[in-house]
Amino acid sequence: MYSILFNKMTDIIEEIQQIQRQTEEMYLNSKDSEFVLLKSGQDSDRPGKQE
């Protein structure tokens, strides 16, 4: 029973990873792709952070 569940979950994870790779490739190959550098969540100018 658990081996069936494990195998199915593994198949689904692999499928999701393949879809992610495909969509990332589509994005990188698109003419309108624009890269945006995001700041780290540890920046001191983050709202709500008090020192």
All heavy atoms as a GROMACS GRO file, in nm:
protein
  422
    1MET      N    1   0.082  -0.119   0.000
    1MET     CA    2   0.000   0.000   0.000
    1MET      C    3   0.088   0.126   0.000
    1MET      O    4   0.064   0.218  -0.078
    1MET     CB    5  -0.092  -0.004   0.122
    1MET     CG    6  -0.181   0.115   0.136
    1MET     SD    7  -0.310   0.101   0.262
    1MET     CE    8  -0.217   0.075   0.410
    2TYR      N    9   0.188   0.130   0.088
    2TYR     CA   10   0.275   0.248   0.094
    2TYR      C   11   0.366   0.260  -0.027
    2TYR      O   12   0.398   0.370  -0.069
    2TYR     CB   13   0.357   0.247   0.223
    2TYR     CG   14   0.273   0.275   0.344
    2TYR    CD1   15   0.243   0.175   0.436
    2TYR    CD2   16   0.221   0.402   0.366
    2TYR    CE1   17   0.164   0.201   0.546
    2TYR    CE2   18   0.142   0.429   0.477
    2TYR     CZ   19   0.114   0.328   0.566
    2TYR     OH   20   0.035   0.355   0.675
    3SER      N   21   0.405   0.148  -0.084
    3SER     CA   22   0.489   0.155  -0.204
    3SER      C   23   0.411   0.213  -0.322
    3SER      O   24   0.466   0.287  -0.402
    3SER     CB   25   0.547   0.019  -0.238
    3SER     OG   26   0.444  -0.072  -0.272
    4ILE      N   27   0.283   0.181  -0.332
    4ILE     CA   28   0.199   0.238  -0.437
    4ILE      C   29   0.189   0.389  -0.418
    4ILE      O   30   0.206   0.466  -0.514
    4ILE     CB   31   0.058   0.173  -0.437
    4ILE    CG1   32   0.068   0.026  -0.477
    4ILE    CG2   33  -0.036   0.249  -0.531
    4ILE    CD1   34  -0.060  -0.052  -0.457
    5LEU      N   35   0.165   0.432  -0.296
    5LEU     CA   36   0.155   0.575  -0.265
    5LEU      C   37   0.287   0.645  -0.294
    5LEU      O   38   0.290   0.751  -0.358
    5LEU     CB   39   0.116   0.596  -0.119
    5LEU     CG   40   0.110   0.740  -0.069
    5LEU    CD1   41   0.005   0.820  -0.146
    5LEU    CD2   42   0.081   0.742   0.080
    6PHE      N   43   0.398   0.588  -0.249
    6PHE     CA   44   0.530   0.647  -0.272
    6PHE      C   45   0.560   0.660  -0.420
    6PHE      O   46   0.606   0.765  -0.467
    6PHE     CB   47   0.638   0.562  -0.204
    6PHE     CG   48   0.777   0.611  -0.232
    6PHE    CD1   49   0.830   0.719  -0.162
    6PHE    CD2   50   0.854   0.550  -0.330
    6PHE    CE1   51   0.958   0.765  -0.189
    6PHE    CE2   52   0.982   0.595  -0.358
    6PHE     CZ   53   1.034   0.703  -0.288
    7ASN      N   54   0.534   0.555  -0.496
    7ASN     CA   55   0.561   0.557  -0.639
    7ASN      C   56   0.476   0.663  -0.711
    7ASN      O   57   0.526   0.734  -0.798
    7ASN     CB   58   0.538   0.419  -0.701
    7ASN     CG   59   0.643   0.320  -0.660
    7ASN    OD1   60   0.755   0.356  -0.626
    7ASN    ND2   61   0.607   0.192  -0.661
    8LYS      N   62   0.351   0.674  -0.675
    8LYS     CA   63   0.264   0.773  -0.738
    8LYS      C   64   0.310   0.914  -0.704
    8LYS      O   65   0.313   1.002  -0.790
    8LYS     CB   66   0.119   0.751  -0.695
    8LYS     CG   67   0.021   0.837  -0.769
    8LYS     CD   68   0.023   0.805  -0.919
    8LYS     CE   69  -0.081   0.884  -0.992
    8LYS     NZ   70  -0.081   0.858  -1.136
    9MET      N   71   0.345   0.939  -0.578
    9MET     CA   72   0.392   1.071  -0.537
    9MET      C   73   0.522   1.105  -0.609
    9MET      O   74   0.542   1.220  -0.651
    9MET     CB   75   0.411   1.076  -0.385
    9MET     CG   76   0.280   1.073  -0.310
    9MET     SD   77   0.301   1.070  -0.132
    9MET     CE   78   0.371   1.230  -0.103
   10THR      N   79   0.611   1.010  -0.624
   10THR     CA   80   0.736   1.032  -0.696
   10THR      C   81   0.709   1.068  -0.841
   10THR      O   82   0.769   1.161  -0.896
   10THR     CB   83   0.825   0.907  -0.688
   10THR    OG1   84   0.848   0.875  -0.551
   10THR    CG2   85   0.957   0.929  -0.758
   11ASP      N   86   0.615   0.998  -0.904
   11ASP     CA   87   0.578   1.029  -1.042
   11ASP      C   88   0.523   1.172  -1.055
   11ASP      O   89   0.558   1.245  -1.148
   11ASP     CB   90   0.474   0.930  -1.094
   11ASP     CG   91   0.528   0.789  -1.110
   11ASP    OD1   92   0.652   0.773  -1.112
   11ASP    OD2   93   0.445   0.696  -1.121
   12ILE      N   94   0.439   1.210  -0.962
   12ILE     CA   95   0.379   1.344  -0.965
   12ILE      C   96   0.485   1.451  -0.944
   12ILE      O   97   0.485   1.553  -1.013
   12ILE     CB   98   0.265   1.354  -0.861
   12ILE    CG1   99   0.148   1.265  -0.903
   12ILE    CG2  100   0.221   1.498  -0.841
   12ILE    CD1  101   0.041   1.247  -0.798
   13ILE      N  102   0.576   1.430  -0.850
   13ILE     CA  103   0.684   1.527  -0.826
   13ILE      C  104   0.770   1.543  -0.951
   13ILE      O  105   0.804   1.655  -0.990
   13ILE     CB  106   0.768   1.485  -0.704
   13ILE    CG1  107   0.686   1.502  -0.576
   13ILE    CG2  108   0.898   1.566  -0.697
   13ILE    CD1  109   0.749   1.440  -0.453
   14GLU      N  110   0.804   1.433  -1.015
   14GLU     CA  111   0.884   1.439  -1.138
   14GLU      C  112   0.809   1.514  -1.248
   14GLU      O  113   0.868   1.592  -1.323
   14GLU     CB  114   0.922   1.299  -1.184
   14GLU     CG  115   1.024   1.234  -1.094
   14GLU     CD  116   1.052   1.089  -1.131
   14GLU    OE1  117   0.987   1.034  -1.223
   14GLU    OE2  118   1.140   1.029  -1.067
   15GLU      N  119   0.679   1.494  -1.258
   15GLU     CA  120   0.599   1.563  -1.358
   15GLU      C  121   0.596   1.714  -1.331
   15GLU      O  122   0.611   1.795  -1.422
   15GLU     CB  123   0.457   1.508  -1.361
   15GLU     CG  124   0.371   1.570  -1.468
   15GLU     CD  125   0.231   1.510  -1.472
   15GLU    OE1  126   0.202   1.416  -1.398
   15GLU    OE2  127   0.151   1.561  -1.552
   16ILE      N  128   0.579   1.752  -1.206
   16ILE     CA  129   0.579   1.894  -1.168
   16ILE      C  130   0.715   1.956  -1.199
   16ILE      O  131   0.722   2.068  -1.250
   16ILE     CB  132   0.543   1.910  -1.019
   16ILE    CG1  133   0.396   1.875  -0.997
   16ILE    CG2  134   0.571   2.053  -0.971
   16ILE    CD1  135   0.356   1.865  -0.852
   17GLN      N  136   0.823   1.887  -1.170
   17GLN     CA  137   0.956   1.939  -1.200
   17GLN      C  138   0.976   1.958  -1.350
   17GLN      O  139   1.035   2.058  -1.393
   17GLN     CB  140   1.064   1.845  -1.144
   17GLN     CG  141   1.072   1.849  -0.993
   17GLN     CD  142   1.166   1.744  -0.936
   17GLN    OE1  143   1.190   1.641  -0.998
   17GLN    NE2  144   1.218   1.770  -0.818
   18GLN      N  145   0.927   1.865  -1.430
   18GLN     CA  146   0.938   1.877  -1.575
   18GLN      C  147   0.857   1.996  -1.625
   18GLN      O  148   0.904   2.073  -1.710
   18GLN     CB  149   0.891   1.748  -1.643
   18GLN     CG  150   0.897   1.754  -1.794
   18GLN     CD  151   1.037   1.777  -1.847
   18GLN    OE1  152   1.134   1.734  -1.788
   18GLN    NE2  153   1.047   1.846  -1.958
   19ILE      N  154   0.739   2.015  -1.572
   19ILE     CA  155   0.656   2.130  -1.611
   19ILE      C  156   0.725   2.260  -1.571
   19ILE      O  157   0.724   2.357  -1.647
   19ILE     CB  158   0.516   2.119  -1.548
   19ILE    CG1  159   0.441   2.001  -1.609
   19ILE    CG2  160   0.437   2.249  -1.565
   19ILE    CD1  161   0.314   1.964  -1.536
   20GLN      N  162   0.786   2.263  -1.455
   20GLN     CA  163   0.859   2.382  -1.412
   20GLN      C  164   0.973   2.413  -1.509
   20GLN      O  165   0.992   2.527  -1.549
   20GLN     CB  166   0.914   2.364  -1.271
   20GLN     CG  167   0.990   2.486  -1.222
   20GLN     CD  168   1.049   2.466  -1.083
   20GLN    OE1  169   1.044   2.359  -1.026
   20GLN    NE2  170   1.104   2.572  -1.028
   21ARG      N  171   1.049   2.312  -1.547
   21ARG     CA  172   1.159   2.333  -1.642
   21ARG      C  173   1.106   2.386  -1.775
   21ARG      O  174   1.165   2.477  -1.835
   21ARG     CB  175   1.237   2.203  -1.663
   21ARG     CG  176   1.330   2.168  -1.548
   21ARG     CD  177   1.422   2.053  -1.584
   21ARG     NE  178   1.351   1.926  -1.593
   21ARG     CZ  179   1.330   1.844  -1.490
   21ARG    NH1  180   1.373   1.875  -1.370
   21ARG    NH2  181   1.265   1.731  -1.508
   22GLN      N  182   0.996   2.330  -1.823
   22GLN     CA  183   0.938   2.375  -1.949
   22GLN      C  184   0.894   2.521  -1.942
   22GLN      O  185   0.923   2.599  -2.034
   22GLN     CB  186   0.817   2.289  -1.986
   22GLN     CG  187   0.852   2.150  -2.030
   22GLN     CD  188   0.728   2.065  -2.052
   22GLN    OE1  189   0.617   2.104  -2.018
   22GLN    NE2  190   0.748   1.947  -2.109
   23THR      N  191   0.827   2.558  -1.835
   23THR     CA  192   0.778   2.696  -1.825
   23THR      C  193   0.893   2.794  -1.803
   23THR      O  194   0.888   2.907  -1.853
   23THR     CB  195   0.672   2.711  -1.714
   23THR    OG1  196   0.725   2.663  -1.590
   23THR    CG2  197   0.547   2.630  -1.748
   24GLU      N  198   0.996   2.754  -1.730
   24GLU     CA  199   1.113   2.840  -1.714
   24GLU      C  200   1.181   2.863  -1.850
   24GLU      O  201   1.222   2.974  -1.881
   24GLU     CB  202   1.212   2.779  -1.616
   24GLU     CG  203   1.166   2.787  -1.472
   24GLU     CD  204   1.254   2.709  -1.377
   24GLU    OE1  205   1.343   2.631  -1.423
   24GLU    OE2  206   1.237   2.725  -1.255
   25GLU      N  207   1.190   2.758  -1.929
   25GLU     CA  208   1.250   2.769  -2.062
   25GLU      C  209   1.165   2.861  -2.150
   25GLU      O  210   1.218   2.943  -2.224
   25GLU     CB  211   1.263   2.631  -2.125
   25GLU     CG  212   1.346   2.627  -2.250
   25GLU     CD  213   1.493   2.656  -2.225
   25GLU    OE1  214   1.544   2.626  -2.115
   25GLU    OE2  215   1.558   2.708  -2.317
   26MET      N  216   1.034   2.848  -2.141
   26MET     CA  217   0.945   2.935  -2.218
   26MET      C  218   0.966   3.081  -2.178
   26MET      O  219   0.973   3.170  -2.264
   26MET     CB  220   0.799   2.896  -2.194
   26MET     CG  221   0.758   2.765  -2.256
   26MET     SD  222   0.598   2.706  -2.201
   26MET     CE  223   0.492   2.837  -2.256
   27TYR      N  224   0.978   3.105  -2.050
   27TYR     CA  225   0.998   3.242  -2.001
   27TYR      C  226   1.131   3.298  -2.048
   27TYR      O  227   1.139   3.411  -2.096
   27TYR     CB  228   0.991   3.244  -1.848
   27TYR     CG  229   1.020   3.380  -1.790
   27TYR    CD1  230   0.924   3.479  -1.793
   27TYR    CD2  231   1.144   3.408  -1.736
   27TYR    CE1  232   0.951   3.606  -1.741
   27TYR    CE2  233   1.172   3.534  -1.684
   27TYR     CZ  234   1.074   3.631  -1.686
   27TYR     OH  235   1.102   3.755  -1.636
   28LEU      N  236   1.237   3.219  -2.037
   28LEU     CA  237   1.369   3.266  -2.077
   28LEU      C  238   1.377   3.292  -2.227
   28LEU      O  239   1.453   3.378  -2.271
   28LEU     CB  240   1.476   3.166  -2.035
   28LEU     CG  241   1.498   3.153  -1.885
   28LEU    CD1  242   1.596   3.040  -1.855
   28LEU    CD2  243   1.548   3.283  -1.826
   29ASN      N  244   1.301   3.220  -2.305
   29ASN     CA  245   1.303   3.235  -2.450
   29ASN      C  246   1.204   3.340  -2.501
   29ASN      O  247   1.206   3.373  -2.619
   29ASN     CB  248   1.275   3.102  -2.519
   29ASN     CG  249   1.390   3.005  -2.502
   29ASN    OD1  250   1.504   3.045  -2.493
   29ASN    ND2  251   1.358   2.878  -2.496
   30SER      N  252   1.120   3.393  -2.413
   30SER     CA  253   1.022   3.492  -2.458
   30SER      C  254   1.089   3.626  -2.484
   30SER      O  255   1.192   3.660  -2.424
   30SER     CB  256   0.911   3.508  -2.354
   30SER     OG  257   0.959   3.576  -2.241
   31LYS      N  258   1.032   3.702  -2.575
   31LYS     CA  259   1.088   3.831  -2.613
   31LYS      C  260   1.068   3.934  -2.502
   31LYS      O  261   1.146   4.028  -2.491
   31LYS     CB  262   1.022   3.881  -2.740
   31LYS     CG  263   1.052   3.797  -2.860
   31LYS     CD  264   0.981   3.848  -2.982
   31LYS     CE  265   1.008   3.757  -3.101
   31LYS     NZ  266   0.937   3.802  -3.220
   32ASP      N  267   0.964   3.918  -2.423
   32ASP     CA  268   0.931   4.017  -2.321
   32ASP      C  269   0.991   3.987  -2.185
   32ASP      O  270   0.957   4.051  -2.087
   32ASP     CB  271   0.779   4.027  -2.306
   32ASP     CG  272   0.713   4.075  -2.434
   32ASP    OD1  273   0.777   4.151  -2.508
   32ASP    OD2  274   0.597   4.037  -2.458
   33SER      N  275   1.078   3.887  -2.177
   33SER     CA  276   1.133   3.852  -2.046
   33SER      C  277   1.220   3.965  -1.994
   33SER      O  278   1.302   4.023  -2.064
   33SER     CB  279   1.212   3.721  -2.053
   33SER     OG  280   1.322   3.734  -2.137
   34GLU      N  281   1.198   3.996  -1.869
   34GLU     CA  282   1.274   4.100  -1.802
   34GLU      C  283   1.314   4.046  -1.666
   34GLU      O  284   1.231   3.996  -1.590
   34GLU     CB  285   1.187   4.226  -1.783
   34GLU     CG  286   1.257   4.338  -1.710
   34GLU     CD  287   1.166   4.459  -1.694
   34GLU    OE1  288   1.089   4.488  -1.783
   34GLU    OE2  289   1.175   4.521  -1.586
   35PHE      N  290   1.441   4.054  -1.635
   35PHE     CA  291   1.490   4.002  -1.508
   35PHE      C  292   1.486   4.112  -1.404
   35PHE      O  293   1.528   4.225  -1.428
   35PHE     CB  294   1.632   3.948  -1.523
   35PHE     CG  295   1.638   3.829  -1.614
   35PHE    CD1  296   1.673   3.843  -1.747
   35PHE    CD2  297   1.605   3.703  -1.567
   35PHE    CE1  298   1.678   3.734  -1.832
   35PHE    CE2  299   1.610   3.594  -1.651
   35PHE     CZ  300   1.646   3.609  -1.784
   36VAL      N  301   1.436   4.078  -1.286
   36VAL     CA  302   1.426   4.174  -1.176
   36VAL      C  303   1.500   4.115  -1.058
   36VAL      O  304   1.474   4.002  -1.016
   36VAL     CB  305   1.278   4.199  -1.139
   36VAL    CG1  306   1.269   4.293  -1.021
   36VAL    CG2  307   1.202   4.253  -1.258
   37LEU      N  308   1.593   4.191  -1.004
   37LEU     CA  309   1.668   4.147  -0.888
   37LEU      C  310   1.591   4.186  -0.763
   37LEU      O  311   1.564   4.304  -0.740
   37LEU     CB  312   1.808   4.211  -0.887
   37LEU     CG  313   1.898   4.174  -0.770
   37LEU    CD1  314   1.924   4.022  -0.769
   37LEU    CD2  315   2.029   4.249  -0.781
   38LEU      N  316   1.554   4.088  -0.683
   38LEU     CA  317   1.479   4.114  -0.561
   38LEU      C  318   1.575   4.118  -0.443
   38LEU      O  319   1.673   4.045  -0.438
   38LEU     CB  320   1.375   4.004  -0.538
   38LEU     CG  321   1.273   3.986  -0.649
   38LEU    CD1  322   1.182   3.867  -0.617
   38LEU    CD2  323   1.191   4.111  -0.668
   39LYS      N  324   1.545   4.204  -0.348
   39LYS     CA  325   1.627   4.215  -0.228
   39LYS      C  326   1.601   4.096  -0.136
   39LYS      O  327   1.493   4.039  -0.135
   39LYS     CB  328   1.596   4.344  -0.153
   39LYS     CG  329   1.638   4.468  -0.226
   39LYS     CD  330   1.611   4.589  -0.140
   39LYS     CE  331   1.660   4.716  -0.208
   39LYS     NZ  332   1.638   4.833  -0.123
   40SER      N  333   1.700   4.064  -0.058
   40SER     CA  334   1.689   3.957   0.039
   40SER      C  335   1.589   3.995   0.148
   40SER      O  336   1.572   4.112   0.179
   40SER     CB  337   1.826   3.931   0.102
   40SER     OG  338   1.814   3.847   0.212
   41GLY      N  339   1.525   3.897   0.206
   41GLY     CA  340   1.431   3.921   0.315
   41GLY      C  341   1.500   3.967   0.443
   41GLY      O  342   1.436   4.002   0.540
   42GLN      N  343   1.632   3.973   0.444
   42GLN     CA  344   1.706   4.013   0.563
   42GLN      C  345   1.753   4.158   0.556
   42GLN      O  346   1.831   4.201   0.638
   42GLN     CB  347   1.826   3.921   0.583
   42GLN     CG  348   1.786   3.778   0.606
   42GLN     CD  349   1.905   3.686   0.620
   42GLN    OE1  350   2.019   3.726   0.606
   42GLN    NE2  351   1.879   3.560   0.650
   43ASP      N  352   1.705   4.233   0.458
   43ASP     CA  353   1.745   4.374   0.446
   43ASP      C  354   1.691   4.454   0.564
   43ASP      O  355   1.582   4.431   0.615
   43ASP     CB  356   1.692   4.435   0.316
   43ASP     CG  357   1.764   4.379   0.195
   43ASP    OD1  358   1.875   4.325   0.213
   43ASP    OD2  359   1.709   4.389   0.084
   44SER      N  360   1.769   4.551   0.608
   44SER     CA  361   1.732   4.630   0.725
   44SER      C  362   1.620   4.728   0.698
   44SER      O  363   1.557   4.777   0.790
   44SER     CB  364   1.856   4.706   0.777
   44SER     OG  365   1.904   4.793   0.677
   45ASP      N  366   1.590   4.758   0.572
   45ASP     CA  367   1.484   4.853   0.539
   45ASP      C  368   1.349   4.784   0.520
   45ASP      O  369   1.257   4.842   0.466
   45ASP     CB  370   1.520   4.936   0.416
   45ASP     CG  371   1.541   4.850   0.291
   45ASP    OD1  372   1.550   4.726   0.306
   45ASP    OD2  373   1.549   4.907   0.183
   46ARG      N  374   1.336   4.664   0.569
   46ARG     CA  375   1.212   4.589   0.558
   46ARG      C  376   1.106   4.649   0.648
   46ARG      O  377   1.134   4.681   0.764
   46ARG     CB  378   1.238   4.444   0.598
   46ARG     CG  379   1.152   4.347   0.525
   46ARG     CD  380   1.201   4.207   0.543
   46ARG     NE  381   1.153   4.157   0.669
   46ARG     CZ  382   1.204   4.055   0.734
   46ARG    NH1  383   1.309   3.994   0.687
   46ARG    NH2  384   1.155   4.015   0.848
   47PRO      N  385   0.983   4.669   0.598
   47PRO     CA  386   0.877   4.725   0.682
   47PRO      C  387   0.850   4.638   0.805
   47PRO      O  388   0.854   4.516   0.796
   47PRO     CB  389   0.756   4.727   0.591
   47PRO     CG  390   0.807   4.708   0.453
   47PRO     CD  391   0.939   4.640   0.465
   48GLY      N  392   0.822   4.702   0.915
   48GLY     CA  393   0.787   4.631   1.036
   48GLY      C  394   0.904   4.584   1.118
   48GLY      O  395   0.889   4.531   1.228
   49LYS      N  396   1.025   4.600   1.068
   49LYS     CA  397   1.142   4.557   1.142
   49LYS      C  398   1.190   4.672   1.229
   49LYS      O  399   1.212   4.782   1.182
   49LYS     CB  400   1.254   4.514   1.047
   49LYS     CG  401   1.375   4.463   1.122
   49LYS     CD  402   1.478   4.410   1.028
   49LYS     CE  403   1.597   4.360   1.109
   49LYS     NZ  404   1.701   4.307   1.027
   50GLN      N  405   1.204   4.646   1.357
   50GLN     CA  406   1.252   4.750   1.448
   50GLN      C  407   1.382   4.704   1.510
   50GLN      O  408   1.401   4.588   1.542
   50GLN     CB  409   1.149   4.777   1.557
   50GLN     CG  410   1.020   4.830   1.503
   50GLN     CD  411   0.919   4.852   1.614
   50GLN    OE1  412   0.949   4.830   1.730
   50GLN    NE2  413   0.800   4.894   1.578
   51GLU      N  414   1.474   4.797   1.529
   51GLU     CA  415   1.602   4.763   1.589
   51GLU      C  416   1.617   4.826   1.723
   51GLU      O  417   1.559   4.920   1.759
   51GLU     CB  418   1.715   4.810   1.497
   51GLU     CG  419   1.713   4.732   1.369
   51GLU     CD  420   1.828   4.767   1.278
   51GLU    OE1  421   1.937   4.804   1.329
   51GLU    OE2  422   1.812   4.757   1.158
   0.00000   0.00000   0.00000
